Each structure stands twice: as structure tokens, then as C-alpha cells.
Amino acid sequence: MEEFILKFKAFVRDKNKLMPLLALICLALIAWAGFNAHSWIDRAGIRGKSGNSGQAASEPIAPKIELVRRWIDGVKVEPGKENVFPIAVMIENHADSRPPAGLSHANLVYEAEAEGGITRFLAVFASGDKIDKIGPVRSARPYYIDWAMDLKGLYVHCGGSPEALAKIINERVLDLNEFYNAPVFWRDSKRAAPHNVFTSTDKLYNYLEKNKIDLKGKSGMVSEWKYKDDLFLENRPEKGGITVFYKGNDFTVQWKYDKITNDYARFQGPTAHVDDDGTPIKAKNVIVQFASTSIIDEEGRRQVATTGKGKAEICLDGQCRAGSWKKKNKNSRTVYYEDDGQEVELNAGTAWVSVVPIGYKIQVDVK
């Protein structure tokens, strides 16, 4: 032991050997301190608070989900939620039937006149959202059936004209008629008949599942419309809109543009059009489609051209411009075009198509 102590003292007195040793010891201490500091930070959950993920480094970072556009309206959703089976419901617009229910939740709406110039809606639901009340459900007409067949979904109605009911049978339309499927509907005791028939998405999809209808994919739909993102706020006009002069003040429609939300609020006459729960009815895209129309019987029923081509007025991003529509045949889908022949790119969100006879007046509000 004494010999070891004497050698150690001699080693300490030798500075050439002592300094490297001290340096090595210091480096070891620094490394040890750094390792323990990182370990403490991980245990405390501090790491990442100033970084991009906001998560502790010890936690796995969730992979970024690439959203896809929903086929019915172009809204970006998680994969697997883009191809919801479409349900197209006839909703009436008689003055005694107002307010409607569920119309503000529709992803796509077709509007046209029935007898006496009273408009009706074909409201399409394909978002997967739960809607507790839809209606009042009204009777079928042939041209509404054509628009529903564009989407290869379920057509929901309450009775119909003779021509419409024959068309459903002859063309094997997937339909749901309240006359023969009462449990899928109910009658609201607070409303007068025949404006009191309602349904819901739960009842409708339960009906489809019970009847083993294939709800996967787009149900064989021929084509999708093109969609884009909204125009940047600084590029939008301060105001805009369009008025569609259906017959009678009760059915004149005005769409008023909102620059901030980049959508159009619907008015019937001077009154804001809202659902029975007070939700305003709005659209991201408003299309006026001019179509050849004629009265075909003493009841005032109409024939509306749904195939062929014609003029259209297309409004989005606060601006309206002239365009056109084309539908090659009953198995194709109506497509809308700019004046230069390019297919219209719509904004993601609800599209509302007002179909009017050729010669009906519209008024475009400019900025």
C-alpha cells in the first residue's frame, strides 16, 4: 500500500500526465450530465413543447392524414368517408308547407316548378351526417326522377303523377314511396295534411340495410363534378348575388352573397329561407339552368327537358357568369361549362341548381 501511495504522489507531481487525466474526467462528467438531463426532460414530458409536433419525444408522432374530396360536394374528408350512398328526397315548397326540415343540410339541391308554378326541391343527402327530420316529403315528377338517376341513389317520395310512377317502374328506379313504406315516415300532428310527411336519415339508411342495398362506393355514378378551393378573401367582391323570377312573389328567389363566408344566403321574396329549426339555407354555388318546358295536361303538369343542352348562369365566389349545361342521355350526368367550353370548377360545398323555363328572367347583382 505504501508503495502505491508513493507512486500516486509522484504521478500527481508529474503535470504532463495529470492534465490529460483531468481532461478525460471532465469530459466524462459532461457526457453523464447531458444524458441524465435529456432523460429527465423526456420523463417530465417537456420535450417538443417548442417544436413542431407539440408532443413528447418519447410518444410516436401520428402520421398526417391526406384528406380527399367527397364526391357529392367536393368537401375534404378523411379517406373512407368520401363515397356515402346518395339519398334524394322530394321536398315541397308550397306556402302552407313552410318551413322545410333538413333542407339546409342537403349537399345538392335541384329546384324546379311543378303545377301552378309552385316550386319543389330534390334534396340530395350524401355526407353521412345524421339528420333527424327531412321534409315535408312530396310526390314524384318525371324530371326530378331524371336528376335523381344522375346520382344512382335512392329516390324518396310520397306518391306521384301517373307518368312519374310509370317511369319508376319502367326504368327500374330505386325508389321509396311512402304509400307502401309508412314505417319509414311519420306524420307531424302539428302540420296540416298533405304537408306533414317527414323522414330521417336513420330511417332511410335502416331501410336500405334491411333491404340489403349495396351502400358501398358511389353506387355506379357515371361521373363527378370538378371542385376547387375558395377564392382568397382579398380577391372576393364586396357583394354580389342573383335573383330568379319564378312565378309569383312567394317563389321569387334571391341569393345574397357574403364575402367573409364566401357563400350565398337564400331568400324567398323578402324573407330569409330557413329550416324549421331556424338554420339558414345557404349554398356555395348557385346555378340557374334554362330548360325547354311545356304543360302536358289539364292538371298543369309539366314536361321539362333534362337531356340535351342549354344556357346556364353560374354563380360562385361572389361572381356570376354565363355558361351552359349538357346531358348526353339518361345514363349520363348533367355537366356545366364555362363559355370557353371548359367544365366549371365549383367551390367545395352545397350546389343549388334552379331549373327554369327558357325565357324566365334573372337579375345578376354586381359588386
C-alpha positions as CSV (number, residue, x, y, z in Angstrom):
1,M,0.0,0.0,0.0
2,E,2.8,2.4,0.9
3,E,4.5,1.7,-2.4
4,F,1.1,2.5,-4.3
5,I,0.8,5.8,-2.4
6,L,4.4,6.9,-3.2
7,K,3.8,6.1,-6.9
8,F,0.5,8.1,-6.9
9,K,2.1,11.1,-5.4
10,A,4.8,11.0,-8.0
11,F,2.1,10.8,-10.7
12,V,0.3,13.8,-9.3
13,R,3.6,15.8,-9.3
14,D,4.1,14.9,-13.0
15,K,1.9,17.6,-14.7
16,N,2.3,16.1,-18.2
17,K,0.4,13.0,-17.0
18,L,-2.1,14.7,-14.7
19,M,-3.6,17.2,-17.1
20,P,-4.8,14.7,-19.7
21,L,-6.4,12.6,-17.0
22,L,-8.3,15.6,-15.6
23,A,-9.5,16.5,-19.0
24,L,-10.8,13.0,-19.6
25,I,-12.6,13.0,-16.3
26,C,-14.2,16.4,-17.1
27,L,-15.5,15.1,-20.5
28,A,-16.9,12.0,-18.8
29,L,-18.8,14.1,-16.3
30,I,-20.2,16.4,-19.0
31,A,-21.4,13.5,-21.0
32,W,-23.0,11.9,-18.0
33,A,-24.8,15.2,-17.0
34,G,-26.1,15.7,-20.6
35,F,-27.5,12.2,-20.8
36,N,-29.3,12.5,-17.5
37,A,-30.7,15.9,-18.4
38,H,-32.2,14.5,-21.6
39,S,-33.6,11.6,-19.7
40,W,-35.2,13.9,-17.1
41,I,-36.8,16.1,-19.9
42,D,-38.3,13.0,-21.6
43,R,-39.7,11.8,-18.2
44,A,-41.1,15.3,-17.5
45,G,-42.8,15.5,-20.9
46,I,-41.1,18.8,-21.7
47,R,-39.5,17.9,-25.0
48,G,-41.4,19.1,-28.0
49,K,-43.2,22.0,-26.4
50,S,-41.3,24.4,-28.6
51,G,-41.1,22.1,-31.6
52,N,-43.5,21.3,-34.4
53,S,-45.3,18.3,-33.0
54,G,-46.1,19.6,-29.5
55,Q,-45.7,16.0,-28.3
56,A,-43.2,14.4,-26.0
57,A,-40.3,12.9,-28.0
58,S,-41.0,9.5,-26.3
59,E,-44.5,9.5,-27.9
60,P,-45.0,8.4,-31.5
61,I,-46.0,11.1,-33.9
62,A,-49.3,10.4,-35.6
63,P,-49.0,10.2,-39.4
64,K,-50.6,13.0,-41.3
65,I,-53.9,12.1,-42.9
66,E,-54.3,13.1,-46.5
67,L,-57.8,14.3,-47.0
68,V,-59.8,13.5,-50.1
69,R,-62.8,15.3,-51.7
70,R,-66.2,14.0,-51.1
71,W,-67.8,13.1,-54.4
72,I,-71.2,14.7,-53.8
73,D,-69.9,18.2,-52.9
74,G,-66.1,18.3,-53.0
75,V,-65.7,18.9,-49.3
76,K,-62.4,17.4,-48.0
77,V,-62.9,14.5,-45.6
78,E,-60.9,11.6,-44.2
79,P,-60.4,8.6,-46.6
80,G,-63.4,6.2,-46.3
81,K,-65.9,9.0,-45.8
82,E,-66.0,10.3,-49.4
83,N,-68.4,7.9,-51.0
84,V,-71.6,7.9,-49.0
85,F,-74.6,6.4,-50.8
86,P,-76.8,9.3,-52.0
87,I,-80.5,9.7,-51.0
88,A,-82.6,12.1,-53.0
89,V,-85.8,13.3,-51.3
90,M,-88.7,15.2,-52.8
91,I,-89.4,18.3,-50.6
92,E,-92.2,20.6,-51.2
93,N,-92.3,24.4,-51.2
94,H,-96.0,25.3,-51.1
95,A,-96.6,28.3,-48.9
96,D,-98.6,26.1,-46.5
97,S,-95.7,23.6,-46.2
98,R,-93.1,26.0,-44.9
99,P,-90.7,26.0,-43.2
100,P,-89.0,22.9,-44.5
101,A,-86.9,20.5,-42.4
102,G,-83.4,19.3,-43.2
103,L,-83.1,21.3,-46.4
104,S,-80.2,23.3,-45.0
105,H,-78.2,20.1,-44.7
106,A,-78.6,18.9,-48.3
107,N,-75.3,18.6,-50.2
108,L,-77.0,19.2,-53.6
109,V,-80.4,20.6,-54.4
110,Y,-82.4,20.8,-57.7
111,E,-85.3,23.3,-57.8
112,A,-88.0,23.4,-60.4
113,E,-91.7,24.2,-60.9
114,A,-94.5,21.7,-60.5
115,E,-98.2,22.6,-61.1
116,G,-99.3,26.2,-60.9
117,G,-95.7,27.5,-60.8
118,I,-95.2,26.1,-57.3
119,T,-91.6,25.0,-56.9
120,R,-90.3,21.8,-55.3
121,F,-86.9,20.6,-54.3
122,L,-84.9,17.4,-54.9
123,A,-82.6,17.5,-51.9
124,V,-79.7,15.1,-52.0
125,F,-78.0,13.9,-48.8
126,A,-74.7,12.0,-49.1
127,S,-72.5,13.3,-46.3
128,G,-73.1,10.7,-43.7
129,D,-74.5,13.3,-41.3
130,K,-77.4,12.4,-39.1
131,I,-80.5,14.5,-39.9
132,D,-83.4,13.9,-37.6
133,K,-86.1,15.4,-39.7
134,I,-86.4,15.8,-43.5
135,G,-89.5,17.1,-45.4
136,P,-92.3,17.7,-46.0
137,V,-91.9,14.8,-48.4
138,R,-94.0,15.3,-51.6
139,S,-94.9,13.4,-54.8
140,A,-92.7,12.4,-57.7
141,R,-92.5,14.1,-61.1
142,P,-90.6,12.6,-64.1
143,Y,-87.9,15.3,-64.4
144,Y,-86.9,15.1,-60.7
145,I,-86.5,11.3,-61.2
146,D,-84.1,12.1,-64.1
147,W,-81.9,14.2,-61.8
148,A,-82.0,11.6,-59.1
149,M,-81.0,8.9,-61.6
150,D,-77.9,11.1,-62.4
151,L,-76.6,10.0,-58.9
152,K,-77.6,6.4,-58.9
153,G,-79.0,6.6,-55.4
154,L,-82.3,6.2,-53.6
155,Y,-85.3,8.4,-54.8
156,V,-87.7,9.2,-51.9
157,H,-91.2,10.4,-52.5
158,C,-94.8,10.3,-51.4
159,G,-96.9,9.2,-54.4
160,G,-96.5,10.8,-57.8
161,S,-98.0,11.7,-61.1
162,P,-99.1,8.8,-63.4
163,E,-96.1,9.5,-65.7
164,A,-93.7,9.5,-62.7
165,L,-94.9,6.3,-61.2
166,A,-94.8,4.6,-64.6
167,K,-91.3,5.9,-65.1
168,I,-90.1,4.4,-61.8
169,I,-91.4,1.0,-62.8
170,N,-90.3,1.1,-66.5
171,E,-86.8,2.4,-65.7
172,R,-86.3,0.3,-62.5
173,V,-85.6,3.3,-60.4
174,L,-84.5,2.5,-56.8
175,D,-87.3,4.4,-55.0
176,L,-89.0,4.6,-51.7
177,N,-92.7,5.5,-51.8
178,E,-94.4,6.5,-48.5
179,F,-97.6,4.9,-49.8
180,Y,-96.1,1.5,-49.4
181,N,-93.5,2.0,-46.7
182,A,-95.3,4.0,-44.0
183,P,-92.9,2.9,-41.1
184,V,-90.0,4.8,-42.8
185,F,-92.0,8.0,-42.4
186,W,-94.2,9.8,-39.9
187,R,-96.9,12.4,-40.0
188,D,-96.4,15.5,-37.9
189,S,-99.6,16.2,-36.0
190,K,-98.7,19.9,-35.8
191,R,-98.9,20.3,-39.6
192,A,-101.9,20.0,-41.9
193,A,-102.1,17.2,-44.5
194,P,-100.7,16.8,-47.1
195,H,-97.8,18.9,-45.9
196,N,-97.0,16.7,-42.9
197,V,-94.9,13.8,-44.1
198,F,-91.4,13.5,-42.8
199,T,-88.5,11.1,-42.5
200,S,-84.9,11.0,-41.3
201,T,-81.5,9.7,-42.4
202,D,-81.6,6.9,-39.7
203,K,-84.9,5.6,-41.1
204,L,-83.8,5.8,-44.7
205,Y,-80.4,4.1,-44.2
206,N,-82.1,1.4,-42.0
207,Y,-84.5,0.8,-44.8
208,L,-81.6,0.3,-47.3
209,E,-79.7,-2.0,-45.0
210,K,-82.8,-4.0,-44.2
211,N,-83.4,-4.5,-48.0
212,K,-79.7,-5.4,-48.5
213,I,-79.0,-2.5,-50.8
214,D,-75.2,-2.2,-51.5
215,L,-74.2,1.0,-49.9
216,K,-70.5,0.8,-50.8
217,G,-68.9,3.2,-53.2
218,K,-70.7,5.7,-55.4
219,S,-73.4,3.3,-56.5
220,G,-72.2,3.3,-60.1
221,M,-72.4,7.0,-60.6
222,V,-71.2,7.9,-64.1
223,S,-69.1,11.0,-63.3
224,E,-68.1,13.5,-60.7
225,W,-68.1,17.3,-60.9
226,K,-64.9,19.2,-60.6
227,Y,-64.2,21.2,-57.4
228,K,-61.7,23.7,-56.2
229,D,-60.8,25.7,-53.1
230,D,-62.5,29.0,-52.3
231,L,-61.1,32.2,-53.8
232,F,-58.8,34.1,-51.3
233,L,-60.6,36.7,-49.2
234,E,-58.7,39.6,-50.7
235,N,-59.8,38.6,-54.2
236,R,-63.5,38.3,-53.5
237,P,-66.0,41.1,-54.4
238,E,-67.7,43.1,-51.6
239,K,-71.1,42.0,-52.7
240,G,-73.0,40.0,-55.3
241,G,-75.9,37.7,-55.9
242,I,-78.6,36.7,-58.2
243,T,-82.5,36.8,-58.3
244,V,-84.5,34.2,-60.1
245,F,-88.0,35.2,-61.0
246,Y,-90.2,32.2,-60.6
247,K,-93.9,32.9,-61.0
248,G,-95.4,34.8,-58.0
249,N,-93.8,36.7,-55.2
250,D,-93.9,33.7,-53.0
251,F,-91.5,31.8,-55.2
252,T,-89.1,34.6,-56.4
253,V,-85.7,33.6,-55.1
254,Q,-82.9,35.9,-54.2
255,W,-79.4,34.7,-53.3
256,K,-77.3,37.2,-51.3
257,Y,-73.5,36.9,-51.3
258,D,-71.4,37.1,-48.1
259,K,-67.8,37.9,-48.8
260,I,-66.5,36.6,-45.4
261,T,-68.1,33.1,-45.7
262,N,-68.0,33.1,-49.5
263,D,-71.5,31.7,-49.8
264,Y,-75.0,32.7,-50.7
265,A,-78.0,33.1,-48.3
266,R,-81.3,32.2,-49.9
267,F,-84.4,34.5,-49.6
268,Q,-87.9,33.8,-50.9
269,G,-89.4,37.1,-51.6
270,P,-88.2,39.4,-48.9
271,T,-87.9,36.6,-46.3
272,A,-84.8,34.7,-45.4
273,H,-85.3,31.0,-46.2
274,V,-84.7,28.9,-43.1
275,D,-85.3,25.4,-41.8
276,D,-87.9,24.7,-39.1
277,D,-85.1,24.8,-36.5
278,G,-84.0,28.2,-37.7
279,T,-80.9,27.2,-39.7
280,P,-80.4,29.5,-42.7
281,I,-80.4,27.8,-46.1
282,K,-77.2,28.6,-47.9
283,A,-75.2,27.5,-50.9
284,K,-71.6,27.7,-52.0
285,N,-72.6,27.5,-55.7
286,V,-75.8,28.7,-57.4
287,I,-76.6,27.6,-60.9
288,V,-79.6,28.7,-63.0
289,Q,-80.3,26.1,-65.7
290,F,-82.6,27.1,-68.6
291,A,-84.6,24.2,-70.0
292,S,-87.3,23.7,-72.5
293,T,-90.6,23.3,-70.6
294,S,-94.2,22.7,-71.6
295,I,-97.6,22.0,-69.9
296,I,-98.8,18.5,-70.8
297,D,-102.2,18.0,-69.2
298,E,-105.2,19.8,-67.7
299,E,-103.8,19.4,-64.2
300,G,-100.9,21.7,-65.3
301,R,-98.3,19.1,-65.0
302,R,-95.0,19.8,-66.8
303,Q,-92.5,18.3,-69.1
304,V,-89.0,19.6,-68.5
305,A,-86.1,18.7,-70.8
306,T,-83.4,17.1,-68.8
307,T,-81.2,15.8,-71.7
308,G,-79.6,17.8,-74.4
309,K,-78.0,21.2,-73.8
310,G,-78.9,24.8,-73.0
311,K,-77.8,28.0,-71.3
312,A,-76.9,28.5,-67.7
313,E,-75.9,31.2,-65.3
314,I,-73.2,30.1,-62.8
315,C,-72.5,31.9,-59.6
316,L,-69.7,31.3,-57.1
317,D,-67.0,33.4,-55.3
318,G,-69.5,36.4,-55.5
319,Q,-69.5,36.5,-59.3
320,C,-71.9,35.2,-61.9
321,R,-71.1,34.4,-65.5
322,A,-72.9,32.9,-68.5
323,G,-72.3,29.3,-69.2
324,S,-74.1,26.2,-70.5
325,W,-75.2,22.7,-69.4
326,K,-75.1,19.4,-71.3
327,K,-76.5,15.9,-70.6
328,K,-75.9,13.4,-73.4
329,N,-78.5,10.9,-72.4
330,K,-80.4,9.5,-69.4
331,N,-77.4,7.4,-68.4
332,S,-75.0,10.4,-68.2
333,R,-74.8,13.2,-65.7
334,T,-75.6,16.9,-66.2
335,V,-72.4,18.8,-66.6
336,Y,-71.9,22.6,-66.5
337,Y,-69.4,24.5,-68.7
338,E,-67.9,28.0,-69.0
339,D,-68.4,30.0,-72.1
340,D,-65.0,28.8,-73.4
341,G,-66.1,25.2,-73.2
342,Q,-64.1,24.3,-70.0
343,E,-66.0,22.4,-67.4
344,V,-66.9,24.5,-64.4
345,E,-64.9,24.0,-61.2
346,L,-67.3,24.5,-58.3
347,N,-66.4,25.5,-54.8
348,A,-66.5,22.7,-52.2
349,G,-69.9,22.8,-50.5
350,T,-73.6,22.8,-51.4
351,A,-74.5,23.4,-55.0
352,W,-78.1,24.6,-55.7
353,V,-79.4,24.2,-59.3
354,S,-82.5,26.3,-60.1
355,V,-84.1,24.9,-63.3
356,V,-86.3,27.5,-65.1
357,P,-88.1,27.6,-68.4
358,I,-86.4,29.3,-71.3
359,G,-87.3,33.0,-71.2
360,Y,-87.6,33.3,-67.5
361,K,-85.9,36.4,-66.2
362,I,-83.0,36.6,-63.8
363,Q,-81.2,39.5,-62.4
364,V,-77.5,39.4,-61.5
365,D,-76.3,41.7,-58.8
366,V,-72.8,43.0,-59.4
367,K,-70.2,44.3,-57.0
